[in-house]
Amino acid sequence: KNAFVLVIGGSGEGMENITKVCLALHKTKLNFKAFVVCGKNLVLRTRIATRLFHDKRFAVLGYCENMATLLTSADLFIGKTGANIMFECLATQTPMIVTAPVLAQEEGNRDFIKNNNLGWVEVKTENIVNIVKSCMKDYSLVTEKKRRIVTLQKK
C-alpha cells in the first residue's frame, strides 16, 4: 500500500533486458512492489519467477487484461517502447523508463518519450536501477514527468 510501485515488462517480446532489470532490482534493498508482466510466454514467466528466488517484492504475471489498473497504481513503468504500452502509460499518467526498442517501428516511440520529457530512455541496467533509486528518494522527479504527460494531454 505504501511502497513505491513499478510495472515492468508489458509483453513477452523484449523481455531479456527486463529480466536483467528485475535481477538488478532484486539485488537491492529498496522498498518497492513490482508487477512483472510477461505476456503469454509461460516459459519466460517461470524463468523470471525462479531467477527472482521468490522475492516477495515481485509479482510475476502472465498476460494481463488489467494493465490500466496496474499502471494506475504504479509510480513508474519500465519496459520496451511498444506503442500499446506507451499509450496505456500516457492514458494513466504513468511515467516511463524505456529500454532500447526491440522493433524498428518502436524507435519513434522512444524519441517521442525523450523529446516530450515523459520519462527516461535508458539501455544500461545499472542506470535504470539508479533512476528508480533517484525517483524513490526524490518523488518530485516522478511528479514532474506526470505533469509533462498531463500538459501533453491538454494540447
Summary of the structure (lengths in Angstrom):
residues: 155
radius of gyration: 14.2
end to end distance: 33.1
largest distance: 45.1
contacts: 499
relative contact order: 0.17
helix: 51%
strand: 17%
